[in-house]
């Protein structure tokens, strides 16, 4: 069973990101403040849930959260900042959008760049330990999946509706055949030959 809080006396926000390891598309982050008595029997790390379970949980989280927010940085910003800094910056943007300022941030992972003067705790695999981080992982994942499904309609040859921009064999084969499009991350090492990757050569 997930823990409801790190410190019962503080207003905590769980934070997580989705899309950090993808070859294409944005990185999404969510920040979620849950009531101390929040409970749903399915709530868990988003990676341990089916797609149907994640979409079942999202409206429940949004309805019952004290506050929640989702933010993203696109592939161009990822290339500008690097993916680690972009992940932290997207979390900062999500925290900034919360209707209440949290007193403690629970961050999934082992590193984070401090946001304002709000103290934070980095928790490895925190999305499988704390309810608020699990909730944030579900929101970040489902909002990003929605974005990639919409992009798939414009770029169906990469099959982002299924792989969501991750480096599946199908995605790699499409890159080998067609090359990258404007939503691919140029700073990521892709398996196709890219000694000269100029924007004017990108399809779409």
Residue pairs with C-beta under 8 A, 6 or more apart in sequence:
2 43
2 44
2 128
2 129
2 130
2 131
2 134
3 129
3 130
3 131
4 34
4 36
4 37
4 38
4 130
4 131
5 12
5 36
5 130
5 132
6 12
6 104
6 106
6 121
6 130
7 104
8 36
10 102
10 103
10 104
11 33
11 66
11 100
11 101
11 102
11 103
11 104
12 33
12 102
12 103
12 104
12 105
12 106
12 132
13 31
13 32
13 33
13 67
13 95
13 98
13 102
13 104
13 105
13 106
13 132
13 136
14 31
14 32
14 33
14 34
14 106
14 108
14 126
14 130
14 131
14 132
14 133
14 134
14 135
14 136
15 29
15 30
15 31
15 32
15 91
15 94
15 95
15 105
15 106
15 107
15 108
15 133
15 136
16 29
16 30
16 107
16 108
16 126
16 127
16 133
16 136
16 137
16 140
17 27
17 28
17 29
17 30
17 87
17 90
17 91
17 108
17 140
18 27
18 28
18 29
18 46
18 137
18 140
18 141
18 143
18 144
19 25
19 26
19 27
19 28
19 140
19 144
19 164
19 165
20 27
20 83
20 87
21 166
21 167
22 164
22 165
22 166
22 167
22 185
23 165
23 166
23 167
23 171
23 175
23 184
23 185
23 188
23 190
24 75
24 158
24 160
24 165
24 171
24 180
24 181
24 183
24 184
24 185
25 74
25 75
25 144
25 147
25 148
25 151
25 160
25 164
25 165
25 183
26 72
26 73
26 74
26 75
26 77
26 78
26 144
26 147
27 72
27 73
27 78
27 83
27 86
27 87
27 90
27 144
28 70
28 71
28 72
28 90
28 140
28 141
28 143
28 144
28 147
29 70
29 71
29 72
29 87
29 90
29 91
29 93
29 94
29 136
29 140
30 68
30 69
30 70
30 71
30 94
30 135
30 136
30 137
30 138
30 139
30 140
30 143
31 68
31 69
31 91
31 94
31 95
31 97
31 98
31 102
31 105
31 136
32 61
32 65
32 67
32 68
32 132
32 135
32 136
32 139
33 65
33 66
33 67
33 68
33 98
33 100
33 102
33 132
34 61
34 64
34 65
34 66
34 131
34 132
34 135
35 64
35 65
35 66
38 64
38 65
38 131
38 135
39 131
40 57
40 60
40 61
42 49
42 53
42 56
42 57
43 57
43 131
43 134
43 135
43 138
44 127
44 128
44 134
45 125
45 127
45 128
45 134
45 137
46 54
46 127
46 134
46 137
46 138
46 140
46 141
46 142
47 127
47 137
48 128
49 57
49 138
51 145
54 138
54 141
54 142
55 142
57 135
57 138
58 138
58 139
58 142
61 68
61 135
61 138
61 139
62 68
62 139
65 135
66 100
67 98
67 99
67 100
68 98
68 135
68 136
68 139
69 94
69 95
69 96
69 97
69 98
70 94
70 97
70 139
70 140
70 143
71 90
71 91
71 93
71 94
71 96
71 97
72 90
72 93
72 143
72 144
72 147
73 81
73 86
73 89
73 90
73 93
74 183
75 183
75 184
75 185
75 186
77 86
77 89
78 86
78 185
78 187
79 185
79 186
79 187
80 86
81 89
82 187
83 185
83 187
83 188
84 111
85 113
88 112
88 113
91 107
91 112
91 115
92 113
92 115
95 102
95 105
95 115
95 118
96 115
101 118
102 118
103 118
103 119
104 118
104 119
104 120
104 121
105 112
105 115
105 118
105 119
105 120
105 121
106 120
106 121
106 123
106 126
106 130
106 132
106 133
107 120
107 121
107 122
107 123
107 126
107 133
108 123
108 125
108 126
108 127
108 133
108 136
108 137
109 122
109 123
109 124
109 126
110 122
110 124
111 122
112 120
112 122
114 120
123 129
123 130
123 133
126 133
127 133
127 134
127 136
127 137
128 134
144 164
145 164
148 160
148 161
148 164
148 165
149 160
149 161
151 160
151 183
152 158
152 159
152 160
152 161
154 204
155 181
155 183
155 204
157 174
157 177
157 178
158 165
158 171
158 174
158 175
158 178
158 181
159 170
159 171
159 174
160 171
162 168
162 170
163 170
163 171
165 171
165 183
167 190
167 191
172 190
172 191
172 192
175 184
175 190
175 191
175 192
176 191
176 192
178 203
179 192
179 201
179 202
179 203
180 186
180 190
180 192
180 194
180 197
180 202
181 202
181 203
181 204
182 199
182 202
182 203
182 204
183 204
184 190
184 202
186 194
186 197
